[in-house]
Amino acid sequence: MAAAQGRLSDGAGGMDDAKEGDRNAGSTAPPAFEAAVQALRASRLRPQIEVEPTRAPQRLAPHAYALEAAVVDGDQDLADGRLVLLHDPDGHEAWRGSFRLVTLVRAELEPEMAADPLLPEVCWSWLTGALSARGLAFGEPSGTVTRASSHYFGGLSERLPASQIEIRASWTPREGLGGVPDTAAHLTAWCDLLAQVAGLPPAGPGDASVVTLPQRRGPQSR
């Protein structure tokens, strides 16, 4: 299994975004936030999912840390996403807690799959199901599922129509010992969602009941 730790350093390729993430998780941050971030760094994930830090939003909470991920098959991306950990030591009324996870997940679909009227409900159930399958307690989930189609004309008319699904969501992870949520488990569940959207087979025998989207035609080149 690939370790996220190896992709969360400030070495070559990390660039300024990685340094920004480390700045948000620096020594001035509350211990609970530092512990939550360190758990993200130490997470071990499926080898098909590449994770690296990215610039975190600055205005949503006093402390934030962000990761971006891609589901990779050779030199092709099957899906991608972003996960942001927010922390307000004073708590947040809308969150009903001091931590919040915010995500964006995207993948291309076959047009006929995108036309399925039940697709938004199914995709939303994948998110909540991924969290529940990992035994995670969470509250105040909210979000949107958007599907879009592109048709090409003129000089681009040779391209086949393309459809995309996009999941935007947020939820409050329940805090454990020391007021720290199990962010490693939430990251793993989020990667389960990415894998489902990408059409990957289940990660192990225990996940055999997971239903994934069929692999899409012509995944994007990296």
One Martini backbone bead per residue (centre of mass of N, CA, C, O) as a GRO file, in nm:
protein
  222
    1MET     BB    1   0.099   0.034   0.019
    2ALA     BB    2   0.053   0.367   0.001
    3ALA     BB    3   0.194   0.653   0.141
    4ALA     BB    4   0.110   0.974   0.216
    5GLN     BB    5   0.370   1.074   0.346
    6GLY     BB    6   0.545   1.076   0.078
    7ARG     BB    7   0.338   1.319  -0.045
    8LEU     BB    8   0.379   1.543   0.218
    9SER     BB    9   0.620   1.688   0.137
   10ASP     BB   10   0.873   1.952   0.048
   11GLY     BB   11   0.966   1.848  -0.197
   12ALA     BB   12   0.976   1.777  -0.497
   13GLY     BB   13   0.650   1.900  -0.603
   14GLY     BB   14   0.525   2.061  -0.366
   15MET     BB   15   0.581   2.342  -0.332
   16ASP     BB   16   0.387   2.599  -0.213
   17ASP     BB   17   0.144   2.431  -0.125
   18ALA     BB   18   0.287   2.260   0.084
   19LYS     BB   19   0.386   2.498   0.258
   20GLU     BB   20   0.106   2.601   0.323
   21GLY     BB   21   0.011   2.352   0.473
   22ASP     BB   22   0.236   2.364   0.693
   23ARG     BB   23   0.164   2.643   0.801
   24ASN     BB   24  -0.123   2.562   0.905
   25ALA     BB   25   0.036   2.309   1.074
   26GLY     BB   26   0.192   2.448   1.278
   27SER     BB   27   0.306   2.541   1.596
   28THR     BB   28   0.047   2.748   1.633
   29ALA     BB   29  -0.131   2.524   1.648
   30PRO     BB   30  -0.339   2.328   1.777
   31PRO     BB   31  -0.300   2.012   1.892
   32ALA     BB   32  -0.552   1.889   1.754
   33PHE     BB   33  -0.478   1.977   1.467
   34GLU     BB   34  -0.200   1.849   1.448
   35ALA     BB   35  -0.300   1.558   1.488
   36ALA     BB   36  -0.491   1.550   1.245
   37VAL     BB   37  -0.270   1.601   1.031
   38GLN     BB   38  -0.076   1.368   1.100
   39ALA     BB   39  -0.281   1.149   1.026
   40LEU     BB   40  -0.291   1.219   0.727
   41ARG     BB   41   0.014   1.174   0.667
   42ALA     BB   42   0.005   0.855   0.774
   43SER     BB   43  -0.162   0.749   0.563
   44ARG     BB   44  -0.282   0.449   0.403
   45LEU     BB   45  -0.317   0.372   0.056
   46ARG     BB   46  -0.403   0.318  -0.237
   47PRO     BB   47  -0.196   0.299  -0.515
   48GLN     BB   48  -0.409   0.454  -0.716
   49ILE     BB   49  -0.378   0.686  -0.496
   50GLU     BB   50  -0.289   1.023  -0.520
   51VAL     BB   51  -0.132   1.233  -0.270
   52GLU     BB   52  -0.143   1.592  -0.198
   53PRO     BB   53  -0.074   1.896  -0.118
   54THR     BB   54  -0.258   2.206  -0.079
   55ARG     BB   55  -0.407   2.490  -0.086
   56ALA     BB   56  -0.564   2.648   0.164
   57PRO     BB   57  -0.814   2.797   0.289
   58GLN     BB   58  -0.838   3.124   0.473
   59ARG     BB   59  -1.174   3.193   0.546
   60LEU     BB   60  -1.326   2.940   0.693
   61ALA     BB   61  -1.086   2.918   0.911
   62PRO     BB   62  -0.826   2.938   1.130
   63HIS     BB   63  -0.785   2.631   1.030
   64ALA     BB   64  -0.608   2.462   0.752
   65TYR     BB   65  -0.620   2.160   0.539
   66ALA     BB   66  -0.498   2.025   0.219
   67LEU     BB   67  -0.604   1.788  -0.034
   68GLU     BB   68  -0.507   1.603  -0.325
   69ALA     BB   69  -0.652   1.372  -0.573
   70ALA     BB   70  -0.579   1.070  -0.774
   71VAL     BB   71  -0.694   0.835  -1.001
   72VAL     BB   72  -0.465   0.590  -1.125
   73ASP     BB   73  -0.393   0.468  -1.473
   74GLY     BB   74  -0.102   0.508  -1.526
   75ASP     BB   75  -0.143   0.804  -1.734
   76GLN     BB   76  -0.435   0.809  -1.599
   77ASP     BB   77  -0.730   0.982  -1.501
   78LEU     BB   78  -1.038   0.888  -1.339
   79ALA     BB   79  -1.008   1.081  -1.082
   80ASP     BB   80  -1.084   1.365  -0.862
   81GLY     BB   81  -0.975   1.563  -0.562
   82ARG     BB   82  -1.077   1.736  -0.249
   83LEU     BB   83  -0.950   1.787   0.091
   84VAL     BB   84  -1.075   1.966   0.383
   85LEU     BB   85  -0.948   2.084   0.691
   86LEU     BB   86  -1.128   2.223   0.960
   87HIS     BB   87  -1.060   2.472   1.237
   88ASP     BB   88  -1.239   2.569   1.545
   89PRO     BB   89  -1.177   2.604   1.875
   90ASP     BB   90  -1.474   2.748   1.939
   91GLY     BB   91  -1.646   2.662   1.733
   92HIS     BB   92  -1.946   2.578   1.527
   93GLU     BB   93  -2.271   2.603   1.482
   94ALA     BB   94  -2.312   2.458   1.202
   95TRP     BB   95  -2.127   2.208   1.274
   96ARG     BB   96  -2.124   2.100   1.572
   97GLY     BB   97  -1.812   2.186   1.603
   98SER     BB   98  -1.444   2.210   1.536
   99PHE     BB   99  -1.482   2.031   1.280
  100ARG     BB  100  -1.427   2.010   0.913
  101LEU     BB  101  -1.526   1.852   0.607
  102VAL     BB  102  -1.423   1.915   0.265
  103THR     BB  103  -1.550   1.836  -0.074
  104LEU     BB  104  -1.420   1.730  -0.403
  105VAL     BB  105  -1.562   1.530  -0.676
  106ARG     BB  106  -1.441   1.387  -0.995
  107ALA     BB  107  -1.592   1.250  -1.307
  108GLU     BB  108  -1.625   1.061  -1.579
  109LEU     BB  109  -1.893   0.976  -1.812
  110GLU     BB  110  -2.125   0.820  -1.953
  111PRO     BB  111  -2.396   0.956  -2.092
  112GLU     BB  112  -2.599   0.730  -2.003
  113MET     BB  113  -2.524   0.747  -1.704
  114ALA     BB  114  -2.590   1.053  -1.663
  115ALA     BB  115  -2.911   0.998  -1.732
  116ASP     BB  116  -2.961   0.887  -1.465
  117PRO     BB  117  -3.195   0.983  -1.229
  118LEU     BB  118  -3.036   0.829  -0.971
  119LEU     BB  119  -2.741   0.929  -0.951
  120PRO     BB  120  -2.733   1.143  -0.722
  121GLU     BB  121  -2.831   0.955  -0.493
  122VAL     BB  122  -2.607   0.745  -0.524
  123CYS     BB  123  -2.361   0.932  -0.477
  124TRP     BB  124  -2.443   1.021  -0.193
  125SER     BB  125  -2.446   0.731  -0.072
  126TRP     BB  126  -2.142   0.684  -0.104
  127LEU     BB  127  -2.050   0.879   0.109
  128THR     BB  128  -2.211   0.779   0.358
  129GLY     BB  129  -2.128   0.480   0.319
  130ALA     BB  130  -1.820   0.512   0.353
  131LEU     BB  131  -1.835   0.611   0.646
  132SER     BB  132  -2.002   0.377   0.768
  133ALA     BB  133  -1.814   0.138   0.679
  134ARG     BB  134  -1.584   0.268   0.888
  135GLY     BB  135  -1.736   0.355   1.159
  136LEU     BB  136  -1.829   0.658   1.133
  137ALA     BB  137  -1.885   0.952   1.301
  138PHE     BB  138  -2.136   1.193   1.193
  139GLY     BB  139  -2.236   1.534   1.098
  140GLU     BB  140  -2.393   1.761   0.909
  141PRO     BB  141  -2.463   1.684   0.621
  142SER     BB  142  -2.365   1.834   0.298
  143GLY     BB  143  -2.475   1.892  -0.055
  144THR     BB  144  -2.377   1.815  -0.401
  145VAL     BB  145  -2.498   1.688  -0.724
  146THR     BB  146  -2.333   1.710  -1.044
  147ARG     BB  147  -2.427   1.717  -1.390
  148ALA     BB  148  -2.244   1.721  -1.704
  149SER     BB  149  -2.241   1.830  -2.054
  150SER     BB  150  -2.042   1.787  -2.360
  151HIS     BB  151  -2.035   1.953  -2.679
  152TYR     BB  152  -1.887   1.942  -3.006
  153PHE     BB  153  -1.762   2.195  -3.238
  154GLY     BB  154  -1.617   2.226  -3.520
  155GLY     BB  155  -1.287   2.185  -3.443
  156LEU     BB  156  -1.425   1.970  -3.209
  157SER     BB  157  -1.619   1.747  -3.351
  158GLU     BB  158  -1.443   1.477  -3.299
  159ARG     BB  159  -1.544   1.478  -3.029
  160LEU     BB  160  -1.681   1.329  -2.778
  161PRO     BB  161  -1.905   1.325  -2.568
  162ALA     BB  162  -1.921   1.465  -2.230
  163SER     BB  163  -1.934   1.352  -1.886
  164GLN     BB  164  -1.999   1.478  -1.544
  165ILE     BB  165  -1.923   1.430  -1.203
  166GLU     BB  166  -2.015   1.619  -0.897
  167ILE     BB  167  -1.895   1.637  -0.556
  168ARG     BB  168  -2.027   1.834  -0.289
  169ALA     BB  169  -1.903   1.836   0.055
  170SER     BB  170  -1.998   1.815   0.414
  171TRP     BB  171  -1.863   1.734   0.750
  172THR     BB  172  -1.876   1.618   1.093
  173PRO     BB  173  -1.640   1.497   1.288
  174ARG     BB  174  -1.605   1.305   1.546
  175GLU     BB  175  -1.470   1.338   1.852
  176GLY     BB  176  -1.215   1.228   2.047
  177LEU     BB  177  -0.945   1.200   2.193
  178GLY     BB  178  -0.869   1.528   2.266
  179GLY     BB  179  -1.057   1.636   2.022
  180VAL     BB  180  -0.988   1.410   1.796
  181PRO     BB  181  -1.030   1.308   1.495
  182ASP     BB  182  -1.041   1.040   1.254
  183THR     BB  183  -0.881   1.133   0.978
  184ALA     BB  184  -0.773   0.874   0.852
  185ALA     BB  185  -1.053   0.737   0.814
  186HIS     BB  186  -1.175   0.963   0.643
  187LEU     BB  187  -0.973   0.942   0.414
  188THR     BB  188  -1.032   0.649   0.340
  189ALA     BB  189  -1.331   0.695   0.273
  190TRP     BB  190  -1.280   0.902   0.052
  191CYS     BB  191  -1.119   0.701  -0.126
  192ASP     BB  192  -1.357   0.513  -0.168
  193LEU     BB  193  -1.517   0.716  -0.329
  194LEU     BB  194  -1.317   0.761  -0.557
  195ALA     BB  195  -1.313   0.464  -0.650
  196GLN     BB  196  -1.609   0.444  -0.725
  197VAL     BB  197  -1.618   0.675  -0.934
  198ALA     BB  198  -1.377   0.538  -1.109
  199GLY     BB  199  -1.432   0.207  -1.115
  200LEU     BB  200  -1.310   0.044  -0.906
  201PRO     BB  201  -1.239  -0.213  -0.746
  202PRO     BB  202  -1.239  -0.355  -0.474
  203ALA     BB  203  -0.992  -0.365  -0.223
  204GLY     BB  204  -1.154  -0.610  -0.082
  205PRO     BB  205  -1.344  -0.863   0.039
  206GLY     BB  206  -1.508  -0.662   0.236
  207ASP     BB  207  -1.595  -0.482  -0.048
  208ALA     BB  208  -1.791  -0.654  -0.244
  209SER     BB  209  -2.066  -0.472  -0.215
  210VAL     BB  210  -1.956  -0.264  -0.387
  211VAL     BB  211  -2.074  -0.015  -0.610
  212THR     BB  212  -1.963   0.074  -0.929
  213LEU     BB  213  -1.870   0.240  -1.179
  214PRO     BB  214  -1.819   0.214  -1.483
  215GLN     BB  215  -1.576   0.235  -1.685
  216ARG     BB  216  -1.464   0.488  -1.865
  217ARG     BB  217  -1.423   0.643  -2.148
  218GLY     BB  218  -1.143   0.789  -2.185
  219PRO     BB  219  -0.942   0.880  -1.985
  220GLN     BB  220  -0.755   1.118  -1.865
  221SER     BB  221  -0.476   1.273  -1.924
  222ARG     BB  222  -0.193   1.394  -1.742
   0.00000   0.00000   0.00000
